[in-house]
């Protein structure tokens, strides 16, 4: 899928492992900075990259990257088909688990393009709906998701154990 030249969204390849690890870890660090008690911190970028590369081969899983005109990976998205989850009262769906765009590439349409392509691919795999979670303080992401037709359905609340 080509967005506005020169941005291209394509399936991730094993060779993207370093970029996926760097961006996946940046996503985790961002969430941790919003609420360090709720979100854990990743110390090994290689581990996150290896996990995402393993998802490339998993049936029902999709890992996409956005590349700029210089061939640099500047964003990624990871989603997969999920079965009915009785704990969450969530029927079978496509789940958009991760989306991240490098700060210097934001505002160029990469996030929208990654989301649109993920929605299309999950739908092609038979997902009757796409579900995602977003940090309560991540208003920019929430605006993007709302503009793509997502609606709020749940609010997660967290309480720490008292000492």
N, C-alpha and C positions, 0 to 999 in steps of 0.2 A: 504494500500500500504506500503510495507516495502522497505526502501531504503538500504543503507549499514548498517548492524546491528550496533548498536541497535536502529537506528532512525526509527520511525513509523509515518506515516501521517494518520490521522483518522478524521472523522467528529467531530466537537466540540459538547460538551454536556453542559447542564446548570451548571454542577459542575465546569466547566472551567471558570466561570464568573470572578473570581479574576485574573487569569492569563490573560484572554482576556482584562480586564480593565487595568491591569498593562502594557501590551505590546501595546495596542491601544493608551494609553496615552503617552507611550514612542515614538511611531511613530509620534504622533502629536507634541511632544516636539522637536523631531529631525527636523521635517519640520519647526517649528517655529524658531529653531536656524539657519536654512539656510536663512530664510527671514521673520523676525518678522512682517513686514508690510503686507505680503501676507497671512501668515498662523496664524490662531488663536491659542490660548493656552488653554488647558483643565486643569481645576483645580480639577475635580472630576473623579478619575479612575473608581469609581463604576458606574457612568453614562455611560461611554463608554462601560464597560463590559456588563451592562444591555442592551444597544442598540445592541451589537453583539449577545448576547443570544436571543434577540427578533428576530434577523434575522435568527436564526436556524429554527424557525417555519414558516418563511415567504416562500410562494411558489415561486420557482425560485431563491431562495437565498441559498448560500452555505457558511458555515464557517468551515474551516478546522484547525486543530492544528497539530504541529509536536511535538512528544514526544521523549525524550531520553530514554536510556536503564533503567534509574532509575524511569521512569514514570513521569518525570517532563515535563510540557509543555514549550517548548523552542522557539516556533514560531507559527504564525497563518497566515491565508489568508482568506479574505472575498471577495466574488464576487456574482453577481446576473445577471439574465437576465434583459435586459433593452429594452424597446420599441424604436421605431423610435423617434428621438429627432430633431425636426425642427430647434431649436435654434442652436444646435451644428452641424447640417447637418450630423447627424450620424444615420445610419440605425440600425434596431434591431441588438442587439449583446449581448454577454456576457461581462460584465465589471468586471475586476479585480480591486476592489476598494482599498484594503489594503493588504499588505504583510509585515511581520516583523519577524525578527529572533533575539533573544537575542544575545548581543555582544559575550558572551562566547561560543555560539553555532555556530557562523559564520564559514564558511569554511568547514563544515561537510556535506554539501549537502542539508540542510533543506530548504533553499530558493528555490533551483531548484526543489526539490521534491514537495514542496507546490505549486509552479507554474504549474508544469506538471500535478499534480492531479487536480488542479482547472481547467486547460484547458480541461482535459478529462471530468470532470463532467459537465462543461458548455456545451461542445460539445454534451454530452449525452442528455442534456436537449434541444438540438436543436439549440444552438447558432451557427450561420454561421461564426462568427469571435469572437475573444476576443480582447478587447480594454483596455488599461490602461493608466494612466498618471503617470509620474515620475517627481520629482523635477529636475530642470535643473542642479543643482549642485550635484545630487546623481549619480555620474559616475559609482560606483560599481553596483548599481541596473540596470542602463542602459546597462552595459556590460552583466549582467545576462539575461536581457530581450532580447537583440539582439541575444545572443547565443541560445535562445529558439525560434527564428524566428520572433520576433516583429520588426517592422520598425517604424521610426519616421514619423508621419503624420501631426502633428500640433505643433505649438510653442505658448504657452500662454505668453502674455505680459501684464504687470500690470503697471498702472500709478496712483500715489496717487494724491488726490485733492490738488491743491496748496492753500496755505493760503493767 
